C-alpha cells in the first residue's frame, strides 16, 4: 500500500508513548501514523487537513478494534463511540438483493 515508510520521531499522544511514522503512498499525499510503543496499535492517523485519533481498543473475536474515534478536520471535531461489534454474523440473502424501485405513480406505502 505504501512505497516508503520512515520513522520520523518518538512522540506522545495523551499518556501514550508513540513512534511517528511517515507513509508515502504510490499516489496522493503522505500519511503520518503514530503507533503505540507499548502495544503497536495505531493511536493517530494524520493526513493533510485531518487527524483521526483511536482509543479504547478492545478484543472482539480475536481482533483489536478501537471503540472510540475522534476526527478533527476543517468541519470541526467528530467523536464516534462504538457500543457493540459483532463479526461473522449470518444474514439472509434477501438483505443484499436489489430493491424494487417504486414508480412515480405507485400509491402504495410500506
N, C-alpha and C positions, 0 to 999 in steps of 0.2 A: 504494500500500500504506500510505502514511503521510499523515496530514493536515498534519503540520507537521514540519519538520526544522530544528534550530537548532545552530549551532556554539557549544559551551559554553566550550571552552578548548583549549589545547595541552597535551600531556602526554607521558609516556614510558612505554613498556611494554618492559622489558628495555633494550636499546640502541636501540630504535626510537622516533624522534620521531613523535608522533601528533597528530591532531586528534580531539577528543572531541565527538561529535555526539549530540544527543538527538532521537530519532524518536518521534513521537506517532501511534499507530495510530488508526483510527476507533473501534475497540473495544479495551479492555484497557489495560494499564499501559504507560507509556513505556519505550522501549528505548534504551540507550546503546551507541554503537558507537565504538570507537577505530580510526581509519583511518590507515595509514602516510602520513606527509607525503612520503616518498620514492617509494613505489610505488603509492599509492592503494588498497592491498589492506586488507581488514578484518583487524585484528590481534586485536581482542577485542570480544565482544558481551556486554552485561550486562543482565539483567532482574532483577526482584525475586527475590532469593534464589539467583541463578545467574550464574556468569561462565564464558564459553567463550573460550578463547584459541586462535588459529590460528597455525600456523607451518610452516616448511619447504614453502613454496609451490613447486610445480613446474609446468612447462608440459607438458600432456598433450593431444594432438590440438587444439592452439590454445586450450586452456582452462587457466587458472591454478587449481590445486587445492591446498588445504592437506593435506599428508601427515601432519601432526601436529596433534592437537587435545587440549586439556586442559579438562575440565569440572569446575568446583568448585561444589558445591551442598550442601544440608543432609545428604546422604549421604556426603560426603567429596570425594575427588578421583579422577577417572577419566581415564586417559591412553589415547588412541587413536592408533595409528601405522599408517598405510596402507603396504603394501609394493608394491602394484601396482594400477593402474587401467586399464581398457580401456573405451573408448566405442565405440558403433556396432557392437556385436557381434551376429551373427545367431544366433538360437535357433530351434529347430523349434517350430511352433505347438503341439505337444503339451505343451510346457513350461508353457503358460498355460491349458491345458484344465482344466475342473473334474475333480477327483479323485473316483473312485468310493468311496463310503463303505462301510466294512466293517460288516456286521451283527453283532449280539452273538453269533449262533450260527455265524459264519464261522470255521471251524477252520484255514483256510489261512494260511500265513505267507509273507511276502515276503522 
